[in-house]
Amino acid sequence: MLLAARGLRNLDAGDEAIEDSATRALLRRVAKEIHVRALLLALALILLVVLVGR
């Protein structure tokens, strides 16, 4: 997802820029959604650990 967030993809020749703007925008949006979900899940788990640890 890191490459997609940067507008890149990794193929046999290595990292390369995604030329199609629609594909690049779609992959960036999906990458952003995944990063937000991961952050929210991490915060929820931290909150759970703090509450259980009391």
N, CA, C and O of each residue as an XYZ file, in Angstrom:
216
protein
N       0.815     -1.183      0.000
C       0.000      0.000      0.000
C       0.860      1.248      0.000
O       0.412      2.309     -0.434
N       2.080      1.134      0.477
C       2.961      2.298      0.494
C       3.241      2.785     -0.923
O       3.212      3.986     -1.189
N       3.510      1.857     -1.822
C       3.767      2.247     -3.214
C       2.527      2.865     -3.845
O       2.624      3.870     -4.549
N       1.375      2.279     -3.600
C       0.135      2.813     -4.174
C      -0.137      4.214     -3.665
O      -0.603      5.067     -4.421
N       0.145      4.465     -2.397
C      -0.051      5.800     -1.834
C       0.862      6.819     -2.496
O       0.550      8.009     -2.537
N       1.989      6.351     -3.014
C       2.938      7.235     -3.699
C       2.717      7.289     -5.208
O       3.430      8.000     -5.916
N       1.733      6.539     -5.702
C       1.464      6.532     -7.139
C       2.421      5.648     -7.921
O       2.678      5.885     -9.101
N       2.948      4.625     -7.254
C       3.894      3.703     -7.889
C       3.358      2.286     -7.847
O       2.435      1.972     -7.095
N       3.950      1.448     -8.661
C       3.676      0.013     -8.602
C       4.984     -0.726     -8.840
O       5.912     -0.182     -9.439
N       5.055     -1.964     -8.369
C       6.262     -2.757     -8.504
C       5.971     -3.928     -9.427
O       5.179     -4.815     -9.108
N       6.619     -3.910    -10.560
C       6.505     -4.998    -11.524
C       7.859     -5.667    -11.654
O       8.752     -5.419    -10.844
N       8.024     -6.507    -12.654
C       9.281     -7.244    -12.826
C      10.483     -6.317    -12.979
O      11.592     -6.665    -12.576
N      10.266     -5.145    -13.557
C      11.368     -4.215    -13.788
C      11.632     -3.321    -12.580
O      12.526     -2.477    -12.627
N      10.886     -3.487    -11.521
C      11.059     -2.662    -10.328
C       9.934     -1.645    -10.196
O       8.911     -1.740    -10.873
N      10.139     -0.672     -9.315
C       9.119      0.359     -9.098
C       8.990      1.238    -10.335
O       9.983      1.629    -10.949
N       7.741      1.538    -10.684
C       7.496      2.455    -11.796
C       6.236      3.257    -11.511
O       5.346      2.805    -10.790
N       6.172      4.437    -12.078
C       5.027      5.311    -11.875
C       3.808      4.752    -12.598
O       3.926      4.148    -13.664
N       2.646      4.958    -12.008
C       1.395      4.553    -12.643
C       0.982      5.686    -13.567
O       0.722      6.800    -13.113
N       0.922      5.405    -14.849
C       0.649      6.438    -15.852
C      -0.827      6.816    -15.923
O      -1.150      7.987    -16.126
N      -1.722      5.853    -15.760
C      -3.156      6.114    -15.871
C      -3.640      6.856    -14.627
O      -3.568      6.329    -13.517
N      -4.129      8.075    -14.814
C      -4.510      8.896    -13.664
C      -5.709      8.316    -12.912
O      -5.792      8.467    -11.693
N      -6.630      7.665    -13.600
C      -7.788      7.074    -12.928
C      -7.355      5.907    -12.040
O      -7.822      5.776    -10.909
N      -6.482      5.080    -12.545
C      -5.972      3.951    -11.757
C      -5.164      4.449    -10.570
O      -5.288      3.929     -9.461
N      -4.331      5.466    -10.809
C      -3.516      6.036     -9.738
C      -4.415      6.616     -8.633
O      -4.154      6.409     -7.448
N      -5.464      7.336     -9.021
C      -6.376      7.924     -8.038
C      -7.110      6.843     -7.247
O      -7.278      6.965     -6.034
N      -7.543      5.797     -7.926
C      -8.241      4.701     -7.258
C      -7.326      4.009     -6.251
O      -7.730      3.756     -5.116
N      -6.111      3.706     -6.655
C      -5.181      3.023     -5.757
C      -4.796      3.904     -4.573
O      -4.639      3.409     -3.457
N      -4.644      5.192     -4.806
C      -4.339      6.099     -3.696
C      -5.494      6.160     -2.706
O      -5.273      6.186     -1.495
N      -6.732      6.183     -3.214
C      -7.894      6.228     -2.328
C      -7.986      4.947     -1.498
O      -8.247      5.001     -0.296
N      -7.776      3.818     -2.129
C      -7.817      2.539     -1.403
C      -6.706      2.480     -0.366
O      -6.928      2.026      0.756
N      -5.513      2.937     -0.732
C      -4.395      2.943      0.214
C      -4.703      3.831      1.403
O      -4.404      3.469      2.541
N      -5.302      4.996      1.154
C      -5.653      5.904      2.243
C      -6.681      5.264      3.175
O      -6.570      5.379      4.395
N      -7.679      4.592      2.601
C      -8.687      3.926      3.417
C      -8.064      2.846      4.294
O      -8.425      2.706      5.462
N      -7.143      2.093      3.740
C      -6.477      1.031      4.507
C      -5.638      1.620      5.630
O      -5.636      1.094      6.743
N      -4.924      2.709      5.351
C      -4.117      3.344      6.389
C      -4.993      3.904      7.511
O      -4.634      3.799      8.684
N      -6.124      4.490      7.165
C      -7.041      5.022      8.186
C      -7.610      3.884      9.025
O      -7.681      3.997     10.249
N      -8.012      2.804      8.394
C      -8.537      1.648      9.136
C      -7.485      1.079     10.083
O      -7.791      0.733     11.224
N      -6.255      0.984      9.611
C      -5.177      0.456     10.449
C      -4.943      1.361     11.655
O      -4.733      0.873     12.766
N      -4.977      2.667     11.444
C      -4.789      3.607     12.540
C      -5.921      3.496     13.558
O      -5.673      3.477     14.764
N      -7.149      3.424     13.083
C      -8.292      3.301     13.997
C      -8.242      1.987     14.780
O      -8.549      1.959     15.972
N      -7.862      0.921     14.118
C      -7.751     -0.364     14.814
C      -6.655     -0.310     15.871
O      -6.834     -0.820     16.977
N      -5.536      0.298     15.544
C      -4.445      0.421     16.516
C      -4.890      1.246     17.720
O      -4.595      0.888     18.860
N      -5.594      2.340     17.475
C      -6.082      3.162     18.590
C      -7.080      2.394     19.449
O      -7.048      2.497     20.676
N      -7.962      1.628     18.820
C      -8.929      0.833     19.568
C      -8.230     -0.217     20.425
O      -8.617     -0.441     21.572
N      -7.214     -0.853     19.883
C      -6.479     -1.866     20.651
C      -5.722     -1.237     21.815
O      -5.660     -1.813     22.901
N      -5.152     -0.065     21.595
C      -4.457      0.625     22.685
C      -5.443      0.989     23.787
O      -5.148      0.819     24.970
N      -6.601      1.484     23.404
C      -7.628      1.824     24.386
C      -8.055      0.590     25.169
O      -8.220      0.658     26.387
N      -8.233     -0.522     24.495
C      -8.615     -1.765     25.149
C      -7.545     -2.203     26.155
O      -7.869     -2.600     27.274
N      -6.302     -2.133     25.765
C      -5.212     -2.526     26.659
C      -5.169     -1.611     27.875
O      -4.953     -2.073     28.995
N      -5.372     -0.325     27.661
C      -5.361      0.619     28.785
C      -6.519      0.337     29.727
O      -6.336      0.348     30.944
N      -7.696      0.086     29.196
C      -8.866     -0.170     30.037
C      -8.748     -1.491     30.792
O      -9.132     -1.567     31.959
N      -8.229     -2.517     30.153
C      -8.085     -3.831     30.796
C      -6.978     -3.784     31.841
O      -7.040     -4.490     32.847
N      -5.976     -2.960     31.605
C      -4.840     -2.873     32.523
C      -5.147     -2.158     33.819
O      -4.313     -2.165     34.725
N      -6.295     -1.550     33.945
C      -6.630     -0.824     35.183
C      -6.981     -1.738     36.280
O      -7.287     -1.287     37.384
